């Protein structure tokens, strides 16, 4: 028999009712988890995405043709997890991660993109017991999909037209129950396809200031989850795939500077979606299914133009205001009458590239503007709200950090060889514990990185990027079995800093601020019995899992002072103290305070 934990009890609820019905009508298709929208950006705008051209890294989910790319070569990466349906429980976890690489040519206006996307919906675990109540097995349950997207597009120069097409190949797997006969699971291959057509128009150009007003109306269509039936046991118990059509129109109004940078943008979209599965009874009164073609039940005039809702389709409406391409405010509305869903959405986002552009204007330093072309960090947040108190999606939120690197070959040239330094250090982080200090100890680490002086011309600041690894150990006693338990955590960070150099005799003192982003954590758990026999297990924890499962933080911000003592014309000794203000591990109120000793080599 199975003993139901909270996870396994919710598995029955989620799989049978709450996961399916708040999305689309129950019983029409299987693998409905494939219709859970992953993008914090688009979810903040009511779940739109098929028709709005966007730099959002998750946009290929809504339309494989969608990913907009910066000029040149680019690479983007993002991952996050969130509590799915938190009004039911906090331990249903939706995990998303995506990587995108692309190239956009300046002369030909051609662009190509390649994306890999993985989604896992963790439904928890069950324990199996025998007739005496003894646990004889623990089983995990989850639904997951890995997807690969390809897109190609072109912007025409002589006419106001941009066309893009794309395709996504998917492998979906569901693990729902374990029995004595074996595991009940399904494996299926699906594909998506879509197109996006935009008409970029110049409305007005102010010659004196160089400012221009542009309008970009767009239309998009996609069809997703095309493939065979979903089977767990045999053909008689198969379900149709959740084939889904999306269609919409959007408009973007942009106010741009003479250098082509966005000063203000307004975006709006009306879209509709339809589950293309139709159920019917044959002459023998046996239920069968078939798929609709094209738009399905979507009516452009009624659903898109008028925004009238009915039971045949789901409506999505969303808008966004962007200021200096640095800060974005979003809101939206999603209506699924058949699924009894009426969700209002909201959210916001930050864009580091836009902040670089703003700093360039304020400081009159073109280096900031140049930096925005090579490196970017985006943060996006979305929240779903409902007037219905018991709505399972009420309070569901999404937040993610996306990193992008553009034209790396030009970035090294931009930095220049004469102002670049490389360093490596021994690092000891003394996490400042304010509770139960005796149970924790620090572990040694290291860092390596690159530093550029006068990267931003008029600021006289030093800019640095480094990979840092440090950690701490936890020890506890299992008094029931008299076992000693110890866990070592090694935290791997990508860190960036700005510092002001000061001359102190023959040495240099750097005073600055640093921001760290947690990449992964390597953990090792060791359990030793009273006789001294030990067993160990290792694991890798993502930054988002560290935040969700361990109540930690994946960001670390603080101030530092670094004394650089010359030991020759090219070599220096670095001694640095860093004081963090973020709780790395919230349960023990621990901040990162580290001492770093290393060498710096100048080119």
WOFENMO-V408456 format. One record per residue. RES is the residue in three letters. OMEGA is omega in radians with two decimals (999 if undefined). Layout:
((RES & OMEGA) (RES & OMEGA))
This chain:
((UNK & 3.12) (UNK & 3.03) (UNK & -3.03) (UNK & 2.91) (UNK & 3.10) (UNK & 3.12) (UNK & -3.03) (UNK & 3.06) (UNK & 3.12) (UNK & 3.08) (UNK & -3.14) (UNK & -3.13) (UNK & -3.06) (UNK & -3.08) (UNK & -3.05) (UNK & -3.01) (UNK & -2.87) (UNK & 3.14) (UNK & -3.03) (UNK & -3.01) (UNK & 3.12) (UNK & 3.10) (UNK & -3.12) (UNK & -3.03) (UNK & -3.11) (UNK & 3.02) (UNK & -3.11) (UNK & -3.08) (UNK & 3.05) (UNK & 3.10) (UNK & -3.13) (UNK & 3.11) (UNK & 3.10) (UNK & -3.12) (UNK & 3.06) (UNK & -3.07) (UNK & -3.01) (UNK & -2.90) (UNK & 3.01) (UNK & 3.13) (UNK & -3.09) (UNK & 3.11) (UNK & 3.06) (UNK & 3.12) (UNK & 3.03) (UNK & 3.13) (UNK & 3.05) (UNK & 3.07) (UNK & -3.07) (UNK & -3.02) (UNK & -3.06) (UNK & 3.06) (UNK & -2.99) (UNK & 3.00) (UNK & -3.13) (UNK & -3.04) (UNK & 3.14) (UNK & -3.00) (UNK & -3.12) (UNK & 3.06) (UNK & -3.08) (UNK & -3.13) (UNK & -3.11) (UNK & -3.13) (UNK & -2.87) (UNK & -2.90) (UNK & 3.01) (UNK & -3.02) (UNK & 2.99) (UNK & -3.12) (UNK & 3.12) (UNK & -3.14) (UNK & -3.11) (UNK & 3.06) (UNK & -3.14) (UNK & 3.13) (UNK & 3.09) (UNK & 3.01) (UNK & 3.11) (UNK & 2.91) (UNK & -3.08) (UNK & 3.06) (UNK & -3.12) (UNK & -3.07) (UNK & -3.04) (UNK & 3.09) (UNK & 3.05) (UNK & -3.13) (UNK & -3.12) (UNK & -3.05) (UNK & 2.88) (UNK & -2.94) (UNK & 3.03) (UNK & -3.05) (UNK & 3.12) (UNK & 2.97) (UNK & -3.05) (UNK & 3.03) (UNK & -3.14) (UNK & 3.02) (UNK & -3.11) (UNK & 3.10) (UNK & 3.09) (UNK & -3.09) (UNK & -3.09) (UNK & -3.04) (UNK & -3.07) (UNK & -3.10) (UNK & 3.02) (UNK & 3.03) (UNK & 3.14) (UNK & 3.09) (UNK & 3.12) (UNK & -3.08) (UNK & 3.00) (UNK & -3.03) (UNK & 3.11) (UNK & 3.08) (UNK & 3.07) (UNK & 3.02) (UNK & -3.09) (UNK & -3.13) (UNK & 3.01) (UNK & -3.04) (UNK & 3.02) (UNK & 3.03) (UNK & 3.10) (UNK & 3.13) (UNK & 3.05) (UNK & -3.09) (UNK & 3.13) (UNK & 3.12) (UNK & 3.12) (UNK & -3.14) (UNK & -3.13) (UNK & 3.11) (UNK & 3.06) (UNK & -3.03) (UNK & 3.11) (UNK & -3.11) (UNK & -3.14) (UNK & 3.01) (UNK & -3.09) (UNK & 3.10) (UNK & 2.98) (UNK & -3.03) (UNK & 3.06) (UNK & -3.07) (UNK & 3.08) (UNK & 3.08) (UNK & 3.09) (UNK & -3.12) (UNK & -3.12) (UNK & 3.03) (UNK & -3.09) (UNK & -3.07) (UNK & -3.05) (UNK & 3.10) (UNK & -3.12) (UNK & -3.06) (UNK & 2.99) (UNK & -3.10) (UNK & 3.07) (UNK & 3.06) (UNK & -3.12) (UNK & 3.12) (UNK & 3.08) (UNK & 3.04) (UNK & -3.04) (UNK & 2.95) (UNK & -3.07) (UNK & 3.12) (UNK & 3.08) (UNK & 3.06) (UNK & -2.98) (UNK & -3.09) (UNK & 3.02) (UNK & 3.10) (UNK & 3.11) (UNK & 3.13) (UNK & 3.14) (UNK & -3.06) (UNK & 3.07) (UNK & -3.09) (UNK & 3.07) (UNK & 3.06) (UNK & -3.10) (UNK & 3.03) (UNK & 3.11) (UNK & 3.00) (UNK & 3.06) (UNK & 2.97) (UNK & -3.13) (UNK & 3.05) (UNK & 3.12) (UNK & -3.13) (UNK & 3.14) (UNK & -3.13) (UNK & -3.09) (UNK & -3.07) (UNK & 3.02) (UNK & -3.11) (UNK & -3.09) (UNK & 3.09) (UNK & -3.14) (UNK & -3.01) (UNK & -3.08) (UNK & -3.09) (UNK & -3.08) (UNK & -3.14) (UNK & -3.14) (UNK & 3.09) (UNK & -3.05) (UNK & 3.06) (UNK & -3.13) (UNK & 2.99) (UNK & -3.09) (UNK & 3.02) (UNK & -3.10) (UNK & 3.11) (UNK & 3.04) (UNK & 3.04) (UNK & -3.01) (UNK & 3.05) (UNK & 3.08) (UNK & -3.11) (UNK & -3.09) (UNK & -3.13) (UNK & -3.11) (UNK & -3.07) (UNK & 3.03) (UNK & -3.08) (UNK & -3.14) (UNK & -3.08) (UNK & -3.09) (UNK & -3.12) (UNK & -3.12) (UNK & 3.08) (UNK & 3.07) (UNK & 3.08) (UNK & -3.13) (UNK & -3.13) (UNK & -2.95) (UNK & 3.11) (UNK & 3.06) (UNK & 3.06) (UNK & 3.14) (UNK & 3.04) (UNK & -3.13) (UNK & 3.06) (UNK & 3.09) (UNK & 3.07) (UNK & -3.03) (UNK & 2.97) (UNK & -3.01) (UNK & 3.10) (UNK & 3.13) (UNK & 3.14) (UNK & 3.07) (UNK & 3.14) (UNK & -3.12) (UNK & 3.01) (UNK & 3.14) (UNK & 3.12) (UNK & 3.07) (UNK & -3.11) (UNK & 3.14) (UNK & -3.12) (UNK & 2.97) (UNK & -3.12) (UNK & 3.10) (UNK & 3.11) (UNK & -3.11) (UNK & 3.01) (UNK & -2.95) (UNK & -3.13) (UNK & 3.05) (UNK & 3.10) (UNK & 3.10) (UNK & 3.09) (UNK & 3.12) (UNK & -3.09) (UNK & 3.11) (UNK & -3.13) (UNK & 3.04) (UNK & -3.11) (UNK & 3.09) (UNK & 3.08) (UNK & 3.05) (UNK & -3.10) (UNK & 3.02) (UNK & 3.12) (UNK & 3.00) (UNK & -3.08) (UNK & -3.08) (UNK & 3.14) (UNK & -3.11) (UNK & 3.07) (UNK & -3.01) (UNK & -3.10) (UNK & -3.04) (UNK & -3.02) (UNK & -3.06) (UNK & -3.06) (UNK & -3.09) (UNK & -3.13) (UNK & -3.13) (UNK & -3.10) (UNK & 2.98) (UNK & -3.03) (UNK & -3.03) (UNK & -3.06) (UNK & 3.01) (UNK & -3.14) (UNK & 3.10) (UNK & 3.08) (UNK & -3.11) (UNK & 3.13) (UNK & -3.13) (UNK & 3.00) (UNK & 3.11) (UNK & -3.12) (UNK & 3.12) (UNK & -3.09) (UNK & -3.09) (UNK & -3.09) (UNK & -3.06) (UNK & 3.05) (UNK & -3.03) (UNK & 3.01) (UNK & -3.11) (UNK & -3.10) (UNK & 3.09) (UNK & -3.13) (UNK & 3.01) (UNK & -3.05) (UNK & -3.12) (UNK & 3.13) (UNK & 3.12) (UNK & 3.12) (UNK & 3.06) (UNK & -2.97) (UNK & 2.97) (UNK & -3.07) (UNK & 3.09) (UNK & 3.13) (UNK & -3.14) (UNK & 3.13) (UNK & 3.07) (UNK & -3.11) (UNK & -3.08) (UNK & 3.14) (UNK & 3.08) (UNK & 3.09) (UNK & 3.06) (UNK & 3.13) (UNK & 3.12) (UNK & 3.10) (UNK & 3.13) (UNK & 3.11) (UNK & -3.08) (UNK & -3.09) (UNK & -3.05) (UNK & 3.14) (UNK & -3.11) (UNK & -3.12) (UNK & 3.10) (UNK & 3.13) (UNK & 3.12) (UNK & -3.12) (UNK & -3.12) (UNK & -3.14) (UNK & -3.04) (UNK & -2.98) (UNK & -3.12) (UNK & 3.01) (UNK & 3.08) (UNK & 3.02) (UNK & -3.12) (UNK & -3.11) (UNK & 3.11) (UNK & 3.13) (UNK & 3.07) (UNK & -3.10) (UNK & 3.12) (UNK & 3.08) (UNK & 3.09) (UNK & -3.04) (UNK & -3.04) (UNK & 3.08) (UNK & -3.07) (UNK & -3.12) (UNK & 3.12) (UNK & -3.14) (UNK & 3.07) (UNK & -3.12) (UNK & 3.13) (UNK & 3.03) (UNK & -3.07) (UNK & 3.02) (UNK & 3.13) (UNK & 3.11) (UNK & 3.10) (UNK & 3.09) (UNK & -3.08) (UNK & 3.07) (UNK & -3.09) (UNK & -3.14) (UNK & 3.11) (UNK & 3.14) (UNK & 3.14) (UNK & 3.09) (UNK & 3.13) (UNK & 3.14) (UNK & -3.12) (UNK & -3.09) (UNK & -3.00) (UNK & -3.11) (UNK & -3.13) (UNK & 3.06) (UNK & 3.10) (UNK & -3.10) (UNK & 3.03) (UNK & -2.99) (UNK & 2.88) (UNK & -3.01) (UNK & 3.04) (UNK & -3.13) (UNK & 3.09) (UNK & 3.14) (UNK & -2.99) (UNK & -3.09) (UNK & 3.12) (UNK & 3.05) (UNK & 3.07) (UNK & -3.05) (UNK & -3.06) (UNK & -3.10) (UNK & -3.05) (UNK & 3.06) (UNK & -3.10) (UNK & 3.09) (UNK & -3.14) (UNK & 3.13) (UNK & -3.13) (UNK & 2.99) (UNK & 3.04) (UNK & -3.11) (UNK & 3.14) (UNK & -3.10) (UNK & -3.10) (UNK & 3.07) (UNK & 3.11) (UNK & 3.07) (UNK & 3.06) (UNK & -2.80) (UNK & -2.99) (UNK & -3.10) (UNK & -3.10) (UNK & 3.13) (UNK & 3.04) (UNK & 3.14) (UNK & -3.12) (UNK & 3.07) (UNK & -3.09) (UNK & 2.96) (UNK & -3.09) (UNK & 3.11) (UNK & 3.05) (UNK & -3.09) (UNK & 3.13) (UNK & -3.12) (UNK & 3.08) (UNK & 3.09) (UNK & 3.13) (UNK & -3.11) (UNK & 3.01) (UNK & -3.01) (UNK & -3.14) (UNK & 3.13) (UNK & -3.08) (UNK & 3.09) (UNK & 3.04) (UNK & -3.10) (UNK & 3.08) (UNK & -3.14) (UNK & 3.06) (UNK & 3.08) (UNK & 3.04) (UNK & -3.07) (UNK & -3.13) (UNK & -3.03) (UNK & 2.78) (UNK & -3.01) (UNK & 3.10) (UNK & -3.10) (UNK & 3.00) (UNK & -3.08) (UNK & 3.07) (UNK & -3.14) (UNK & 3.08) (UNK & 3.13) (UNK & 3.10) (UNK & -3.07) (UNK & 3.09) (UNK & -3.08) (UNK & 3.11) (UNK & 3.10) (UNK & 3.10) (UNK & 3.07) (UNK & -3.05) (UNK & 3.12) (UNK & -3.05) (UNK & 3.08) (UNK & -3.14) (UNK & 3.09) (UNK & -3.08) (UNK & 3.13) (UNK & 3.13) (UNK & 3.04) (UNK & 3.04) (UNK & -3.11) (UNK & 3.06) (UNK & -3.14) (UNK & 3.14) (UNK & 3.11) (UNK & -3.12) (UNK & 3.12) (UNK & -3.10) (UNK & 3.13) (UNK & 3.11) (UNK & 3.09) (UNK & -3.01) (UNK & 3.03) (UNK & -3.08) (UNK & 3.07) (UNK & -3.13) (UNK & 3.13) (UNK & 3.04) (UNK & -3.05) (UNK & 3.10) (UNK & 3.12) (UNK & 3.13) (UNK & 3.07) (UNK & 3.10) (UNK & 3.13) (UNK & -3.02) (UNK & -3.01) (UNK & -3.05) (UNK & 3.13) (UNK & 3.08) (UNK & 3.11) (UNK & 3.10) (UNK & 3.00) (UNK & 3.14) (UNK & -3.10) (UNK & 3.13) (UNK & 3.14) (UNK & -3.14) (UNK & 3.00) (UNK & -3.07) (UNK & 3.09) (UNK & -3.11) (UNK & -3.07) (UNK & -3.09) (UNK & 3.10) (UNK & -3.10) (UNK & -3.09) (UNK & -3.08) (UNK & -3.00) (UNK & 3.10) (UNK & 3.04) (UNK & 3.14) (UNK & 3.00) (UNK & -3.03) (UNK & 2.99) (UNK & -3.14) (UNK & 3.11) (UNK & -3.14) (UNK & -3.13) (UNK & -3.13) (UNK & 3.06) (UNK & 3.11) (UNK & -3.13) (UNK & -2.95) (UNK & -3.10) (UNK & 3.13) (UNK & 3.09) (UNK & -3.02) (UNK & 3.01) (UNK & -3.12) (UNK & 3.01) (UNK & -2.97) (UNK & 3.02) (UNK & -3.05) (UNK & 3.10) (UNK & -3.09) (UNK & 3.14) (UNK & 3.12) (UNK & -3.12) (UNK & 3.12) (UNK & 3.08) (UNK & 999))
